């Protein structure tokens, strides 16, 4: 059972960049598909990006495609989300997610979550 801790959130101006990190525990980190979701106050948690266990395949929501990049370093038990060209509508709490096989693009299927890190983009 992997445990996840996010970091890297903060306040940034529109057009700026942030890099989020998700640190996983244990020697089995590489056996989990990983992903990122985000949630605004009063709204449902939505899919952002996912990456396969080896890092060979990535998937993105249309709203972040061409601006965000998901990656992982299994030797460091860490997953990353590089966020460029940030917009005010990207403001949300960002959550790290894991699945023994692959993270699906629907929050209801995810059972392993980090605690979340807040990203605020000012206009």
GIJO-V530668 format. One record per residue. NEAR is the number of other C-alpha atoms within 8 Angstrom. D_CENTER is the distance of its C-alpha to the mean C-alpha in whole Angstrom. Layout:
NEAR	D_CENTER
NEAR	D_CENTER
//
This chain:
2	19
10	16
9	14
13	11
11	11
14	9
8	10
9	11
11	11
8	15
8	17
11	17
9	20
11	19
8	19
9	18
10	15
11	12
10	10
12	7
11	8
13	8
10	11
11	13
10	16
6	19
5	20
8	19
11	15
10	16
8	17
13	14
15	12
15	8
12	5
13	2
14	6
12	8
11	11
10	14
5	18
4	20
6	17
6	16
9	12
10	11
11	9
12	7
13	6
15	8
17	10
12	13
12	14
7	16
9	14
7	16
7	15
10	12
7	11
9	10
9	11
5	15
4	14
9	12
8	13
5	15
9	13
10	10
8	10
12	7
9	10
10	11
8	14
10	15
5	18
5	16
12	14
12	11
13	8
11	7
12	6
11	9
12	10
10	14
9	16
13	15
11	17
10	18
5	16
9	12
11	13
11	12
11	10
12	6
13	6
16	5
15	7
15	10
12	13
7	16
8	16
12	14
13	11
8	13
9	12
8	13
10	12
4	16
6	15
12	13
7	15
9	13
11	10
12	10
9	12
10	9
11	10
10	12
13	12
12	15
14	16
9	20
6	23
//
